[in-house]
Each structure stands twice: as C-alpha cells, then as structure tokens.
Amino acid sequence: MLRSQAGRLTSLLRGADTGIAAVIFVITLSMSGALISGAFPGDDPSAAVRLLALGLVSALSWPLVFDALGFYRSQRRLGISKIVVRVLAAGTFCTVILGVARLALQPALSGPFVAVCGVAQTLAIGALHLSVFAALRTLRRAGRNYRSVLVFGSGPRAEGILGLIELHPEWGMQVIGFVDDADTPFAAGLTGRRTEKLVDTPRLIREEVIDEVIVAVPRTLLATVGPAVAECAEAGIPVTVLSDLFGDYFPAPRVAPLGGHPALSFSVVHHSRVALAIKRCFDIVAASVLLVLSAPVMLAVAAAIRWDSKGPTLFRQERSGLYGRRFEMLKFRTMCLNAEARRAELLHLNEMDGPVFKVKDDPRITRVGRFLRHTSLDELPQLWHVVMGDMSLVGPRPPIPAEVEQYATFERRRLSMRPGLTCLWQVMGRNGINFADWVKLDLEYIDNWSLAADLAILLRTVPAVLRGTGS
C-alpha cells in the first residue's frame, strides 16, 4: 500500500508541476502585456502557434528535468538543503531551456520575460515540493508514513545501519528485526533486538509487512545470505545492498545485463544520459553567454598583460582531458617568458605532495599575473574549451600529462569525467588540501554526480573566487 500511495503522490506531483508551470507562463504573459498587445496580431496567425509551442516547452520541461534529477523517486533520505539545491538546479535548467526555445521560436516577447517566468516557476514549484517534503517529514516523525525494514546481518555493519536509522526519524524507517545464521546478534549493541534465523525468512515474508530489506553483512557472507535475500526479492520486496563491499574507491554499482546474466556494473559513467545531455546543453549555453559578457574584461586583461611584461597574451599548455585525451588548454599568461625553464630550480619550494607542483609565492609570476590568479581571471579563456567540448563548467581540473604518468591506478579514475573550470577541490581550499584528499574529493564528485551537485559547486565557486581562496 505504501508503494501505491507513493505512486499516486508522484503522479499528482507531475501533474501539479506541469500545471503550475503552465499557469505561471500565462500569468507572466498577461503581466507583460503579451496577451493584449503585439503577441497575437491578426496579420500573423503563426504568432499564436509560436507562443503555444513556447508554453508547451515551458510546462513540459519541468517534469522532464525533475525526472532527470530524480525528484520523483523517494526523497525521504535526503536533507532539506539537497532538496533546495535540486529545486534551484531544476529552475536554472528549465529557464535555460525556455531561453533556448524563445531564441528558436522568436515570439514577440520582451527580453526579461524568460528570467521573470523562470524565477516565478522556480519559486512556485519549489514551494510546492518543499511543502510536501516538510509535511511528509512531520508525518514520519510522528510515526506515520513509515517503512518497515528487515536487516540481513547482526554484526557491526548491521549495528551501524540501526544507529543511522535511529538518528534520522524523519526518514520514517523502522527496523523490525535482524536476520542472520546465529541465534544471538554478533554486535553487542543489538542485544535484545529481534533476531531471526535465515531459515525463517519465508515465514517473515508471510507474516510481516516488509517494505525494504537492507543487506549489511561482510562480503564473505554474501553467499550465505544470498538465498534468503533472493526469496525477499522474489516476493517483490526492494533490496538495498551497501556499496562499500569491495573497498572505498569503488563507485556506486548499477545493475547492467551481461548477455542473459544480471551483473553489477561499477562503471563511473553510469550517470543518466538525459542528465548528461542536460549538463552538456547547459555548458554550451552558459559558457557562450559568459564568453560574450566577459569579452570586455578579457580585452582589458590582454592589454594589461602586454603592458606589464613581454610575451604572448595567452599561455598554452597540454592537458589531459576525458580518459586521458590530450588537448591544448588556454589561459591568460601569468608568468614570465622563461617560466618553464626555471621550474627545475624551484622544485624544492613545492608546497604540494604527490605529482603536483605549486608554489604559493612563485617568483615567476608577474605583477598582473598575481592579480589574475587571485581573482581567477586567468581561467576565462577556458570557457572556449567548454563550448568546444574539451571541458565542462564543473568537473575535476585537467592535469598535465607528466603528472598523469605518475598517478597510481585508482587515481587515474579522475580522468573518467570531463574536466571542468571548477570542482570540489577549488571551493574547499585548493592549495590547502593535500593531493590524496584532492583525489578523494574528485572521486566523490564523480561517484555522486548530479545536476544539483553541479549547481551547488557553481554557487560555491562565486564566493570562493571573490575571497581568492587558495589562489
């Protein structure tokens, strides 16, 4: 029943999102006067068709983007901050989609229309989802709308799952018991808790309401509990298996068929193709707009570089991109002409561990170059690489091939996603973070990537740049 209620709620939310987006679109048209003057001239009947098409794009983009963001799946284990970020991400992408559609359809609308409509839709639809989210959390804290959970295992991992669930009553999860091959729990913290034998699994399925099964046993015991867990799956009960069975550096697994056999895929490129397509479209549109807006700034920077020191305006350096593909990356030159030749004499000043070379007070940096690095203005030419597809707005920073040659095997996984202008490392301290933690942050980003995560990093990049953090 719980799952059928969730299905009904999802259908209602899809309809509400589409309806609210459509109503806001019409209201914004009315407020802009488009329904009264200019939009439907009698000698141009195609104007109405173009407006109708734009309205359909505006309304239907919301449920599609929400699908890509996973909004219509269960949100009970998410925090409210992640919900807010996802709403803002959805609003940003839907506004971009509306803007692109307006350029393609060319309706008679004022310039600010897209921004006003997008913001209004984001506020209205966001308020709806946050209200539903808050209401469900209140119900779950009161003991309603909960899920009954059966845990396979009674050791430290199972004890940790119990502690996590009890720490978050807003999740609405109640552990009804633990299933193992022993008469008593292996973890002292589970003493007194209901414990059942593996052979009792069929009886539990018949007698108990079980909304979810969580497998929390060591990898060595998976074969032991496998048949009992399979019975739960056969009964239609969702099964969750902790994904750290093979070590900390494995990405989250997905089920992918291998011939006629189901298999766990640990590929880091298992992200939604729709979401990746939205990310690419956003990169192209946003980078193109930023290139146009920053053109006067880049001209001023180029003039300052030429005035300050001899040499070219742009610095070109080979970098490693997606899966190690090499490309020539552009930056505004911030160092003197013989900078690369002087690198060897400064190796003893390197402040980074691992295969990375960085010196805080590098004597090779010019006066203008120091300002450009502090403000990250030297990175502006890389917007061109975003448009061309060598880079993304958000992603692991592109390393130098010589550094990649020194990578450990697991560190090469940093190359499994398109490199970006900004990343977790840049917004969390940059040079203040050692190389090992830098790698962990990049792998965390890759394994947990989402459109909402990209938007959160972009929002955090702005204050980081203004503060000059880690420059």
Secondary structure by P-SEA (a helix, b strand, c coil): caaaaaaaaaaaaaaaaaaaaaaaaaaaaaaacccccccccccccaaaaaaaaaaaaaaaaaaaaaaaaccccccccccaaaaaaaaaaaaaaaaaaaaaaaaaaccccccaaaaaaaaaaaaaaaaaaaaaaaaaaaaaaaccbbbbbbbccccaaaaaaaaaaaaccccccccccccccccccccccccccccccccaaaaaaacccccbbbbbccccccccaaaaaaaaaaabbbbbcccccccccccbbbbbbcccbbbbbcccccccaaaaaaaaaaaaaaaaaaaaaaaaaaaaaaaaaaaccccccbbbbbbbccccbbbbbbcccccccccccccccccccccccccbbbbcccccccaaaaaaaaaccccccaaaaaaaccccccccccccaaaaaaccccccccccccccccccccccccccccaaaaaaaaaaaaaaccaaaaaaaaaaaaaaaaacccc
